[in-house]
């Protein structure tokens, strides 16, 4: 009764309560979490599955979720799928065995049926990536409008070409970012030319290879470049730096994802950042709604804009200071 916090309810004296707590402390006693789960029907844990913890956006999401889960009375358990559906399935099974109350997944597959089966077993919310024609609730960034807005700005200066480096084309973030890119082209009166859109995966090495191929084919760098992730940008910049080409690099570079190191580069790069705190907050709220047998609405979180080119243009040149 003391260890379950019910000493006052059963009128156990303060001295007896303290003796029990002292002995428990002396023997490093911890209450059985499994037993509590059986009694209450709740483990007070939530699961999060992400493709890669080394991915800056996914790591930021997990980091933002943990304190919010604590505030809501939950412990967060994080599993990485390494973009492998089989590992993802094993991770889900592991979290189910731990009797998590709900699950939040950044899915690595585009097969909605896989996640529909899991949804029948526990409250499940998709985060960062969504499924077309699926009833599974999701919380994602409004990437399409953000990319359109930044690309419109880049093309407003008279650029007549723009290149897109993307990742897995079947994933919803890739689809949204490419749609935003193409919308901006159309609004600028530009017809997409062969080779303007290129996609592999979101690895740094792919960004390097795409930049190398583009430069070799054109004999120069494109006027405007959009990279679909910070890792693709790293690869593209690695090629530019390796050949000491910052003086003839693309006139305008825009990337999805942001990092403080972009403030330290010899060129201004505009970035679109996912709002990890709001993604985390909305995801936890959605899974809590499902736990309480309520149906949450799908949520689109506005992105954060980092306009470094505008800051650079408004800063005085050294000879003007």
Residue frames relative to the residue before (quaternion, step in Angstrom):
aa qw qx qy qz dx dy dz
X 1.0000 0.0000 0.0000 0.0000 0.00 0.00 0.00
X 0.6442 0.5101 -0.3177 0.4732 3.56 1.01 -0.80
X 0.7096 0.4738 -0.2691 0.4468 3.57 0.81 -1.01
X 0.6778 0.4484 -0.2875 0.5068 3.57 1.20 -0.38
X 0.5467 -0.6622 0.3768 0.3474 3.57 1.29 0.25
X 0.5722 0.6148 -0.3660 0.4008 3.58 1.17 0.47
X 0.2523 0.8083 -0.4996 0.1828 3.58 1.22 0.47
X 0.6854 0.4784 -0.2979 0.4612 3.60 0.84 -0.91
X 0.6099 0.5731 -0.3481 0.4224 3.58 1.02 -0.80
X 0.7705 0.3136 -0.1638 0.5303 3.58 1.04 -0.81
X 0.4708 -0.7287 0.4053 0.2883 3.56 1.29 0.48
X 0.2450 0.7535 -0.5586 0.2455 3.55 0.90 0.98
X 0.5026 -0.6895 0.4301 0.2949 3.56 -0.79 0.99
X 0.6363 -0.5526 0.3898 0.3712 3.51 -1.22 0.56
X 0.6559 0.5177 -0.3207 0.4460 3.59 0.98 -0.81
X 0.6516 0.4985 -0.3157 0.4766 3.58 1.00 -0.81
X 0.6251 0.5420 -0.3294 0.4548 3.55 1.00 -0.87
X 0.6829 0.4898 -0.2970 0.4533 3.58 0.89 -0.91
X 0.6215 0.5398 -0.3432 0.4523 3.60 1.03 -0.76
X 0.6499 0.5125 -0.3156 0.4641 3.57 0.97 -0.86
X 0.6755 0.4943 -0.2950 0.4608 3.58 0.90 -0.93
X 0.6321 0.5336 -0.3357 0.4506 3.61 1.03 -0.76
X 0.6696 0.4879 -0.3014 0.4719 3.59 0.94 -0.91
X 0.6323 0.5302 -0.3292 0.4591 3.60 1.01 -0.81
X 0.6631 0.4981 -0.2991 0.4720 3.56 0.99 -0.86
X 0.6404 0.5475 -0.3217 0.4321 3.56 0.97 -0.89
X 0.7647 0.3457 -0.1720 0.5159 3.56 1.04 -0.83
X 0.4398 -0.7301 0.4310 0.2964 3.58 1.32 0.36
X 0.2003 0.8147 -0.5174 0.1687 3.56 0.99 0.85
X 0.0473 -0.7672 0.6392 0.0261 3.55 -1.07 0.84
X 0.4838 -0.6633 0.4733 0.3191 3.63 -0.81 0.89
X 0.5282 -0.6336 0.4672 0.3183 3.57 -1.11 0.67
X 0.3700 -0.7396 0.5206 0.2122 3.55 -0.60 1.16
X 0.6345 0.5385 -0.3298 0.4457 3.58 1.02 -0.79
X 0.6522 0.5126 -0.3171 0.4597 3.56 0.97 -0.84
X 0.6449 0.5114 -0.3194 0.4697 3.56 0.97 -0.83
X 0.6348 0.5344 -0.3289 0.4509 3.56 1.00 -0.83
X 0.6548 0.5124 -0.3128 0.4592 3.59 0.97 -0.86
X 0.6775 0.4958 -0.3006 0.4526 3.58 0.96 -0.84
X 0.7778 0.3806 -0.1852 0.4646 3.56 0.83 -1.03
X 0.3854 -0.7169 0.4909 0.3106 3.58 1.17 -0.55
X 0.7217 0.3314 -0.2244 0.5647 3.59 1.29 0.22
X 0.3213 -0.7612 0.5346 0.1774 3.56 -0.98 0.89
X 0.3109 -0.7661 0.4928 0.2713 3.57 1.30 -0.30
X 0.5736 0.5298 -0.4117 0.4698 3.55 1.03 0.86
X 0.1527 -0.7478 0.6376 0.1041 3.54 -1.24 0.59
X 0.2993 -0.7591 0.5526 0.1700 3.56 -1.10 0.67
X 0.0881 -0.7626 0.6389 0.0494 3.55 -1.15 0.71
X 0.0659 -0.7823 0.6189 0.0235 3.57 -0.83 1.01
X 0.0290 -0.7932 0.6076 -0.0276 3.55 -0.76 1.11
X 0.5823 -0.6011 0.4053 0.3678 3.62 -1.09 0.56
X 0.8136 -0.0409 0.0738 0.5753 3.59 0.89 -0.92
X 0.3365 -0.7365 0.5475 0.2111 3.57 -0.79 0.97
X 0.6068 0.5336 -0.3663 0.4615 3.59 1.21 -0.25
X 0.5202 0.5990 -0.4196 0.4410 3.57 1.30 -0.17
X 0.4840 -0.7127 0.4205 0.2845 3.57 -0.61 1.16
X 0.6650 0.5103 -0.3098 0.4488 3.59 0.94 -0.88
X 0.6845 0.4740 -0.2924 0.4704 3.60 0.93 -0.85
X 0.6290 0.5179 -0.3366 0.4721 3.58 1.03 -0.72
X 0.6431 0.5149 -0.3191 0.4685 3.58 1.01 -0.80
X 0.6271 0.5353 -0.3299 0.4597 3.58 1.05 -0.77
X 0.6706 0.4872 -0.2993 0.4726 3.60 0.87 -0.93
X 0.6432 0.5303 -0.3163 0.4528 3.57 1.00 -0.86
X 0.6765 0.4841 -0.2897 0.4734 3.58 1.00 -0.83
X 0.6600 0.5391 -0.3144 0.4183 3.60 1.02 -0.75
X 0.6271 0.6081 -0.3591 0.3287 3.57 0.89 -0.91
X 0.7170 0.4184 -0.2967 0.4721 3.67 0.68 -0.89
X 0.6238 0.5374 -0.3461 0.4498 3.59 1.09 -0.65
X 0.6207 0.5227 -0.3380 0.4767 3.58 1.08 -0.67
X 0.6318 0.5290 -0.3306 0.4602 3.58 0.96 -0.83
X 0.6558 0.5165 -0.3118 0.4538 3.56 0.94 -0.90
X 0.7083 0.4422 -0.2505 0.4900 3.57 1.10 -0.71
X 0.5812 -0.6238 0.3563 0.3824 3.58 1.30 0.06
X 0.6036 0.5530 -0.3535 0.4527 3.56 1.23 0.45
X 0.3161 -0.6685 0.6289 0.2404 3.51 -1.34 0.41
X 0.2922 -0.7701 0.5443 0.1591 3.60 -0.88 0.94
X 0.1257 -0.7661 0.6280 0.0541 3.56 -0.90 1.01
X 0.1378 -0.8229 0.5507 0.0248 3.58 -0.65 1.15
X 0.0423 -0.7792 0.6251 -0.0159 3.56 -0.96 0.99
X 0.2658 -0.7515 0.5824 0.1594 3.58 -1.09 0.75
X 0.3033 -0.7684 0.5393 0.1634 3.58 -0.96 0.90
X 0.2820 -0.7781 0.5055 0.2439 3.60 1.24 -0.36
X 0.5817 -0.6132 0.3477 0.4060 3.60 1.13 0.76
X 0.5384 0.5944 -0.4029 0.4410 3.58 1.18 0.63
X 0.4248 -0.7339 0.4624 0.2593 3.65 -0.49 1.12
X 0.6455 0.5142 -0.3354 0.4543 3.60 1.02 -0.71
X 0.6546 0.4866 -0.3136 0.4862 3.59 0.98 -0.80
X 0.6138 0.5453 -0.3416 0.4574 3.54 1.07 -0.73
X 0.6596 0.5084 -0.3039 0.4627 3.57 0.92 -0.91
X 0.6433 0.5113 -0.3162 0.4741 3.59 1.01 -0.81
X 0.6427 0.5247 -0.3199 0.4575 3.56 1.03 -0.80
X 0.6397 0.5140 -0.3245 0.4704 3.57 1.00 -0.80
X 0.6374 0.5237 -0.3223 0.4643 3.58 0.97 -0.86
X 0.6397 0.5285 -0.3206 0.4569 3.57 1.00 -0.84
X 0.6835 0.4720 -0.2901 0.4752 3.58 0.91 -0.88
X 0.6121 0.5303 -0.3505 0.4704 3.59 1.07 -0.63
X 0.6383 0.5221 -0.3223 0.4648 3.57 1.03 -0.79
X 0.6631 0.4712 -0.2910 0.5037 3.56 1.19 -0.58
X 0.3951 -0.7659 0.4283 0.2716 3.58 1.37 0.09
X 0.1127 0.7980 -0.5785 0.1253 3.58 0.85 0.97
X 0.5097 -0.6665 0.4588 0.2924 3.56 -1.11 0.72
X 0.7983 -0.0390 0.0469 0.5992 3.58 1.16 -0.56
X 0.2673 -0.7781 0.5578 0.1089 3.52 -1.24 0.49
X 0.1126 -0.7559 0.6429 0.0508 3.54 -1.06 0.89
X 0.0518 -0.8343 0.5477 -0.0364 3.58 -0.64 1.14
X 0.2036 -0.6693 0.6951 0.1656 3.51 -1.19 0.77
X 0.2431 -0.8443 0.4521 0.1536 3.61 0.12 1.25
X 0.2959 -0.7530 0.5605 0.1771 3.55 -1.12 0.70
X 0.6799 0.4187 -0.2833 0.5311 3.59 1.30 -0.05
X 0.3684 -0.7146 0.5456 0.2368 3.56 -1.23 0.44
X 0.4992 0.6435 -0.4221 0.3980 3.58 1.29 0.19
X 0.3145 -0.7929 0.4939 0.1687 3.58 -0.18 1.29
X 0.5910 0.6074 -0.3673 0.3831 3.59 1.07 -0.71
X 0.5842 0.5877 -0.3686 0.4214 3.57 1.08 -0.72
X 0.7480 0.4077 -0.2167 0.4768 3.56 0.78 -1.04
X 0.5607 0.5803 -0.3885 0.4449 3.59 1.19 -0.46
X 0.6361 0.5251 -0.3294 0.4595 3.61 1.02 -0.76
X 0.6647 0.4823 -0.3104 0.4787 3.57 0.98 -0.81
X 0.6158 0.5738 -0.3409 0.4189 3.57 1.04 -0.79
X 0.6238 0.5477 -0.3362 0.4448 3.58 1.14 -0.57
X 0.7047 0.4685 -0.2585 0.4660 3.59 1.23 -0.40
X 0.8052 -0.0461 0.0379 0.5900 3.59 1.15 -0.50
X 0.6402 -0.5062 0.3898 0.4267 3.62 -1.21 0.32
X 0.0311 0.8180 -0.5670 0.0914 3.58 -0.72 1.10
X 0.0543 -0.7799 0.6234 -0.0135 3.53 -0.98 0.99
X 0.3253 -0.7183 0.5802 0.2039 3.58 -1.03 0.83
X 0.1223 -0.7991 0.5880 0.0252 3.56 -0.94 0.94
X 0.8386 0.1846 -0.1673 0.4845 3.57 -1.05 0.88
X 0.7770 0.1224 -0.0720 0.6133 3.59 1.12 -0.67
X 0.1606 -0.7943 0.5808 0.0772 3.55 -1.00 0.79
X 0.3969 -0.6943 0.5486 0.2438 3.56 -1.34 0.19
X 0.4085 -0.6906 0.5377 0.2589 3.57 -0.90 0.89
X 0.8462 0.1204 -0.1109 0.5071 3.56 -1.12 0.76
X 0.5502 0.5741 -0.4151 0.4420 3.57 0.97 0.87
X 0.4113 -0.7138 0.5170 0.2323 3.56 -1.12 0.75
X 0.4582 0.6779 -0.4635 0.3402 3.61 1.22 0.02
X 0.4261 -0.7144 0.4826 0.2741 3.64 -0.69 0.99
X 0.0982 -0.8063 0.5823 0.0336 3.56 -1.10 0.70
X 0.1696 -0.7199 0.6615 0.1240 3.50 -1.41 0.40
X 0.1245 0.8113 -0.5539 0.1396 3.60 -0.44 1.20
X 0.5481 -0.5886 0.4834 0.3455 3.54 -1.33 0.25
X 0.4281 -0.6682 0.5427 0.2753 3.56 -1.08 0.74
X 0.0437 -0.8599 0.5084 -0.0118 3.54 0.46 1.27
X 0.6215 0.5864 -0.3598 0.3748 3.58 0.93 -0.83
X 0.7041 0.4518 -0.2770 0.4726 3.60 0.79 -0.96
X 0.6318 0.5399 -0.3368 0.4426 3.58 1.05 -0.72
X 0.6647 0.4889 -0.3046 0.4758 3.59 0.92 -0.90
X 0.6266 0.5397 -0.3371 0.4499 3.59 0.96 -0.83
X 0.6700 0.5144 -0.3050 0.4399 3.58 0.86 -0.95
X 0.7067 0.4512 -0.2811 0.4669 3.59 0.84 -0.90
X 0.6564 0.5002 -0.3184 0.4663 3.57 1.00 -0.75
X 0.5900 0.5576 -0.3649 0.4559 3.60 1.05 -0.66
X 0.6581 0.5099 -0.3026 0.4641 3.55 0.96 -0.90
X 0.6670 0.5105 -0.3013 0.4514 3.58 0.96 -0.89
X 0.7236 0.4407 -0.2443 0.4717 3.57 1.00 -0.82
X 0.5414 0.6528 -0.3937 0.3545 3.59 1.22 -0.30
X 0.6318 0.5506 -0.3326 0.4325 3.59 1.22 -0.37
X 0.6690 -0.5344 0.2917 0.4263 3.60 1.27 0.11
X 0.3706 0.7252 -0.5008 0.2932 3.60 1.24 0.18
X 0.2465 -0.7985 0.5383 0.1090 3.58 -0.97 0.87
X 0.7632 0.2199 -0.1884 0.5776 3.59 1.22 0.24
X 0.0017 -0.7815 0.6239 -0.0094 3.55 -1.21 0.59
X 0.1961 -0.7886 0.5767 0.0841 3.55 -0.93 0.93
X 0.2172 -0.7719 0.5919 0.0815 3.53 -1.15 0.79
X 0.0917 -0.7616 0.6402 0.0410 3.57 -0.84 1.05
X 0.0333 0.8351 -0.5455 0.0631 3.60 -0.54 1.14
X 0.4933 -0.6388 0.5077 0.3013 3.50 -1.41 0.01
X 0.8369 -0.1307 0.0947 0.5231 3.55 -1.16 -0.64
X 0.3544 -0.7996 0.4422 0.1988 3.61 -0.36 1.20
X 0.6456 0.5459 -0.3286 0.4209 3.61 1.17 -0.43
X 0.5828 0.5898 -0.3774 0.4124 3.60 1.21 -0.35
X 0.5890 -0.6233 0.3809 0.3456 3.59 -0.98 0.80
X 0.6265 0.5140 -0.3821 0.4443 3.70 0.90 -0.61
X 0.6350 0.5217 -0.3284 0.4655 3.59 1.05 -0.76
X 0.6446 0.5226 -0.3155 0.4603 3.57 0.96 -0.87
X 0.6798 0.4953 -0.2936 0.4544 3.58 0.87 -0.95
X 0.6751 0.4951 -0.3045 0.4543 3.59 0.90 -0.88
X 0.6604 0.4892 -0.3095 0.4784 3.58 0.99 -0.79
X 0.6186 0.5345 -0.3455 0.4607 3.60 1.01 -0.72
X 0.6485 0.5143 -0.3135 0.4655 3.57 1.00 -0.82
X 0.6313 0.5326 -0.3169 0.4663 3.57 1.04 -0.84
X 0.7072 0.4633 -0.2688 0.4615 3.58 0.82 -0.99
X 0.6019 0.5472 -0.3601 0.4568 3.59 1.07 -0.62
X 0.6523 0.5099 -0.3120 0.4661 3.57 0.98 -0.84
X 0.6172 0.5354 -0.3447 0.4621 3.60 0.99 -0.77
X 0.6772 0.5004 -0.2958 0.4511 3.57 0.86 -0.99
X 0.6794 0.4897 -0.2953 0.4597 3.57 0.93 -0.86
X 0.6722 0.4622 -0.2916 0.4995 3.58 1.20 -0.48
X 0.5036 -0.6743 0.4096 0.3520 3.58 1.28 0.00
X 0.5090 0.6393 -0.4244 0.3900 3.59 1.18 0.51
X 0.2895 -0.7305 0.5918 0.1797 3.56 -0.99 0.85
X 0.4657 -0.6872 0.4788 0.2856 3.56 -0.78 1.03
X 0.2371 -0.7852 0.5630 0.1009 3.54 -0.84 1.06
X 0.6393 -0.5194 0.3869 0.4145 3.60 -1.18 0.48
X 0.7904 0.3012 -0.2368 0.4779 3.57 -0.91 0.93
X 0.5242 0.6424 -0.4251 0.3631 3.60 1.19 -0.24
X 0.7550 0.2938 -0.1705 0.5608 3.60 1.06 -0.71
X 0.0571 0.7943 -0.5968 0.0982 3.56 -0.66 1.17
X 0.0239 0.8170 -0.5735 0.0554 3.58 -0.92 0.88
X 0.0300 -0.7493 0.6611 0.0234 3.52 -1.18 0.75
X 0.6559 -0.3710 0.3111 0.5792 3.54 -0.09 -1.36
X 0.6301 -0.5749 0.3737 0.3646 3.59 -1.25 -0.05
X 0.4133 0.7185 -0.4714 0.3012 3.60 1.14 0.45
X 0.6421 -0.5433 0.3912 0.3735 3.54 -1.23 0.59
X 0.6439 0.5409 -0.3231 0.4341 3.57 0.97 -0.87
X 0.6292 0.5298 -0.3390 0.4566 3.58 1.09 -0.63
X 0.6226 0.5338 -0.3375 0.4622 3.57 1.03 -0.72
X 0.6348 0.5226 -0.3167 0.4730 3.57 1.03 -0.82
X 0.6886 0.4885 -0.2866 0.4529 3.58 0.84 -1.02
X 0.6565 0.5102 -0.3157 0.4572 3.60 0.95 -0.82
X 0.6578 0.4960 -0.3131 0.4724 3.59 1.00 -0.78
X 0.6393 0.5264 -0.3235 0.4578 3.59 0.99 -0.81
X 0.6660 0.5020 -0.3007 0.4626 3.58 0.90 -0.96
X 0.6561 0.5233 -0.3075 0.4484 3.55 0.92 -0.93
X 0.6793 0.4910 -0.2905 0.4616 3.58 0.88 -0.94
X 0.6649 0.5045 -0.3100 0.4553 3.58 0.95 -0.84
X 0.6718 0.4959 -0.3030 0.4593 3.59 1.00 -0.76
X 0.7424 0.4118 -0.2250 0.4782 3.58 0.93 -0.91
X 0.3273 -0.7205 0.5300 0.3046 3.55 1.08 -0.78
X 0.7449 0.1722 -0.1267 0.6320 3.58 1.32 0.29
X 0.5452 -0.5893 0.4647 0.3736 3.55 -1.31 -0.07
X 0.5574 -0.6014 0.4376 0.3690 3.62 -1.10 0.55
X 0.6153 -0.5639 0.4000 0.3788 3.57 -1.20 0.48
X 0.7905 0.0750 -0.0097 0.6078 3.58 0.93 -0.94
X 0.0615 -0.7952 0.6032 0.0050 3.56 -0.97 0.92
X 0.0840 -0.7596 0.6431 0.0497 3.54 -0.98 0.92
X 0.1043 -0.7756 0.6196 0.0606 3.58 -0.88 0.95
X 0.4602 -0.7472 0.4242 0.2235 3.55 -0.85 1.02
X 0.7913 0.1022 -0.0883 0.5963 3.60 1.25 -0.01
X 0.6309 -0.5359 0.4019 0.3915 3.55 -1.28 0.36
X 0.6250 0.5416 -0.3459 0.4432 3.60 1.11 -0.63
X 0.6357 0.5002 -0.3280 0.4879 3.60 1.03 -0.73
X 0.6207 0.5321 -0.3352 0.4683 3.57 1.06 -0.75
X 0.6226 0.5453 -0.3416 0.4453 3.59 0.94 -0.85
X 0.6761 0.4950 -0.2969 0.4580 3.56 0.89 -0.91
X 0.6553 0.5069 -0.3138 0.4639 3.59 0.95 -0.86
X 0.6756 0.4837 -0.2928 0.4732 3.58 0.94 -0.88
X 0.5891 0.5714 -0.3664 0.4384 3.57 1.12 -0.63
X 0.6519 0.4958 -0.3128 0.4810 3.59 0.98 -0.81
X 0.6538 0.5152 -0.3131 0.4574 3.60 0.91 -0.92
X 0.6864 0.4851 -0.2811 0.4632 3.58 0.90 -0.95
X 0.6281 0.5626 -0.3286 0.4254 3.57 0.98 -0.87
X 0.7579 0.3431 -0.1818 0.5243 3.57 1.08 -0.72
X 0.4320 -0.7304 0.4381 0.2966 3.58 1.31 0.30
X 0.3709 0.7684 -0.4319 0.2923 3.55 1.00 0.92
X 0.3090 0.7756 -0.5160 0.1914 3.63 1.12 0.28
X 0.6319 0.5484 -0.3429 0.4270 3.60 1.09 -0.60
X 0.7757 0.2690 -0.1577 0.5487 3.62 1.18 -0.48
X 0.3107 0.7708 -0.4946 0.2544 3.57 1.25 0.45
X 0.7182 -0.4048 0.2998 0.4800 3.62 -1.20 0.14
X 0.5512 -0.6380 0.4300 0.3228 3.56 -0.99 0.85
X 0.7970 0.0665 -0.0079 0.6002 3.55 1.10 -0.69
X 0.0363 -0.7816 0.6227 -0.0017 3.57 -0.86 1.00
X 0.0530 -0.7651 0.6418 -0.0014 3.53 -0.99 0.97
X 0.0491 -0.8102 0.5838 0.0182 3.57 -0.97 0.79
X 0.3734 -0.6570 0.5926 0.2788 3.50 -1.29 0.39
X 0.7158 0.2733 -0.3264 0.5536 3.55 -0.93 1.10
X 0.1523 -0.7915 0.5891 0.0582 3.53 -1.15 0.62
X 0.0217 -0.7681 0.6397 0.0190 3.54 -1.27 0.47
X 0.5847 -0.6141 0.4030 0.3444 3.57 -1.05 0.76
X 0.5778 0.6010 -0.3825 0.3983 3.60 1.13 -0.52
X 0.5483 0.6087 -0.4059 0.4051 3.60 1.18 -0.37
X 0.5968 0.5615 -0.3604 0.4457 3.60 1.21 -0.37
X 0.7046 0.4812 -0.2503 0.4576 3.59 1.24 -0.41
X 0.5149 0.6628 -0.4096 0.3575 3.59 1.25 0.06
X 0.5517 -0.6230 0.4373 0.3409 3.60 -1.19 0.45
X 0.7278 0.2991 -0.2284 0.5733 3.61 1.25 0.18
X 0.4672 -0.6825 0.4904 0.2747 3.56 -1.17 0.60
X 0.0472 -0.7953 0.6041 -0.0169 3.55 -0.77 1.09
X 0.3044 -0.7456 0.5676 0.1707 3.55 -0.72 1.10
X 0.0937 -0.8206 0.5638 0.0078 3.57 -1.01 0.80
X 0.2751 -0.7123 0.6252 0.1616 3.50 -1.29 0.62
X 0.1122 -0.8220 0.5581 0.0156 3.56 -0.61 1.14
X 0.4124 -0.6725 0.5522 0.2697 3.55 -1.02 0.81
X 0.3933 -0.7010 0.5421 0.2450 3.57 -1.03 0.78
X 0.2390 -0.8300 0.4888 0.1225 3.56 0.17 1.33
X 0.6404 0.5373 -0.3354 0.4344 3.59 0.96 -0.79
X 0.7015 0.4470 -0.2753 0.4820 3.58 0.91 -0.87
X 0.5951 0.5439 -0.3609 0.4688 3.59 1.09 -0.63
X 0.6692 0.4973 -0.2912 0.4691 3.56 0.94 -0.93
X 0.6667 0.5161 -0.3071 0.4413 3.56 0.87 -0.97
X 0.6930 0.4719 -0.2781 0.4688 3.58 0.87 -0.96
X 0.6349 0.5372 -0.3340 0.4436 3.61 1.02 -0.75
X 0.6665 0.4873 -0.2991 0.4784 3.57 0.92 -0.90
X 0.6378 0.5200 -0.3285 0.4635 3.59 0.99 -0.80
X 0.6584 0.5149 -0.3113 0.4522 3.59 0.98 -0.81
X 0.6898 0.4570 -0.3008 0.4742 3.58 0.87 -0.86
X 0.6067 0.5338 -0.3581 0.4676 3.61 1.10 -0.57
X 0.6164 0.5383 -0.3459 0.4589 3.58 1.02 -0.75
X 0.6597 0.4985 -0.3097 0.4694 3.59 0.95 -0.85
X 0.6165 0.5415 -0.3419 0.4580 3.58 1.02 -0.78
X 0.7237 0.4077 -0.2206 0.5113 3.56 1.08 -0.79
X 0.5127 -0.6925 0.3757 0.3411 3.56 1.34 0.44
X 0.4859 0.5952 -0.4685 0.4359 3.54 1.03 0.90
X 0.3784 -0.7237 0.5301 0.2283 3.58 -1.11 0.64
X 0.2585 -0.7938 0.5283 0.1546 3.62 -0.44 1.14
X 0.4968 -0.6184 0.5154 0.3242 3.53 -1.26 0.42
X 0.5316 -0.5709 0.5003 0.3757 3.56 -1.24 0.40
X 0.2003 -0.8066 0.5520 0.0675 3.58 -0.97 0.86
X 0.1292 -0.7496 0.6459 0.0646 3.56 -1.02 0.96
X 0.1982 -0.8008 0.5591 0.0829 3.58 -0.58 1.17
X 0.4412 -0.6872 0.5010 0.2868 3.64 -0.77 0.95
X 0.4378 -0.6900 0.5155 0.2579 3.57 -1.08 0.77
X 0.4179 -0.6587 0.5630 0.2729 3.54 -1.37 0.25
X 0.2629 -0.7811 0.5521 0.1266 3.59 -0.87 0.99
X 0.0990 -0.7582 0.6416 0.0600 3.55 -1.07 0.82
X 0.1019 -0.8282 0.5510 0.0021 3.57 -0.20 1.35
X 0.0605 -0.8331 0.5495 0.0176 3.60 0.26 1.19
X 0.6098 0.5507 -0.3673 0.4359 3.62 1.06 -0.61
X 0.6445 0.5115 -0.3270 0.4649 3.59 1.02 -0.68
X 0.6314 0.5192 -0.3299 0.4721 3.56 1.03 -0.75
X 0.6607 0.5136 -0.3076 0.4529 3.57 0.98 -0.88
X 0.6843 0.4936 -0.2981 0.4463 3.58 0.94 -0.86
X 0.6946 0.4601 -0.2799 0.4770 3.58 1.16 -0.52
X 0.5878 0.5698 -0.3710 0.4384 3.59 1.28 -0.20
X 0.4923 -0.6677 0.4646 0.3098 3.61 -0.99 0.78
X 0.4924 -0.6226 0.5110 0.3299 3.57 -1.13 0.65
X 0.6777 -0.5007 0.3380 0.4193 3.60 -1.19 0.48
X 0.7001 0.4646 -0.2892 0.4586 3.64 0.95 -0.77
X 0.6574 0.4880 -0.3149 0.4802 3.58 1.30 -0.13
X 0.5559 0.6274 -0.3943 0.3767 3.59 1.23 -0.27
